[in-house]
Amino acid sequence: MTNETISARVELNDYANRVLGMIKLKYGLKDKSEALNKFIELYGHDILEREATEEYVKKIIAVSKNHFKKHGYKKVSLQELDKLSGA
């Protein structure tokens, strides 16, 4: 995901304007553009997942490899799983 900025003109209703104003005050932001970006940062994951970075993918692969080195491909029965989980 790149950090390029896009310029956009938006029309806000009164409520949306007040919400952005409160976000701006709460987080000490300089303008409503930053407030809108903060709002999206806080709640955007509910709508759209972020793309995984290359570093994150490498980390997950390393964790998986280490797990399989330590534990192999051992299968666990439902009874063993219940016992492990305390059920």
C-alpha positions in Angstrom: 0.0 0.0 0.0 1.5 3.4 -1.0 1.3 6.6 1.0 0.4 8.9 -1.9 -2.2 11.5 -1.2 -5.3 12.1 -3.2 -7.0 15.5 -3.3 -10.8 15.3 -3.1 -13.5 17.9 -2.6 -16.3 16.5 -0.3 -19.6 17.9 0.9 -20.5 17.0 4.5 -23.8 17.2 6.2 -23.9 19.0 9.6 -23.5 15.8 11.7 -20.5 14.5 9.7 -18.9 18.0 10.0 -19.4 17.9 13.7 -18.0 14.4 14.0 -14.9 15.4 12.1 -14.5 18.5 14.2 -14.6 16.3 17.4 -12.0 13.9 16.0 -9.8 16.8 15.1 -10.0 18.2 18.6 -9.7 14.8 20.3 -6.5 13.8 18.5 -5.0 17.4 18.1 -5.1 17.3 14.3 -4.6 20.4 12.2 -7.5 20.1 9.8 -10.6 18.0 8.9 -8.6 16.2 6.2 -6.4 14.7 8.9 -9.5 14.0 11.0 -11.1 12.1 8.1 -7.9 10.1 7.6 -7.8 9.3 11.4 -11.5 8.2 11.3 -10.7 5.9 8.3 -7.6 4.6 10.1 -9.8 3.8 13.2 -12.8 2.3 11.5 -11.8 1.4 7.9 -10.8 -2.1 8.8 -14.5 -2.9 9.3 -15.0 -2.3 5.6 -11.7 -3.1 3.9 -8.8 -5.2 5.1 -5.3 -3.7 4.7 -2.9 -5.3 2.3 -0.2 -7.4 3.9 3.2 -5.9 3.7 6.1 -8.0 2.4 7.7 -7.9 5.9 4.5 -9.2 7.5 4.3 -12.1 5.0 7.9 -13.0 5.6 7.3 -13.0 9.3 4.2 -15.3 9.0 6.2 -17.7 6.8 9.0 -17.7 9.3 6.6 -18.4 12.2 5.0 -21.2 10.3 8.4 -22.8 9.4 9.5 -22.6 13.0 6.2 -24.2 14.2 6.6 -27.1 11.8 10.3 -27.6 12.8 9.3 -27.8 16.4 6.0 -29.7 16.1 6.0 -31.3 12.7 2.7 -32.3 11.1 1.3 -34.0 14.2 -2.4 -34.6 14.1 -4.5 -34.0 17.2 -7.7 -35.9 17.9 -10.8 -34.0 19.1 -10.5 -35.7 22.5 -6.9 -34.4 22.8 -7.9 -31.0 21.7 -10.7 -30.9 24.3 -8.2 -32.0 27.0 -5.8 -29.3 25.9 -8.4 -26.6 25.9 -9.9 -27.7 29.3 -13.3 -28.5 27.9 
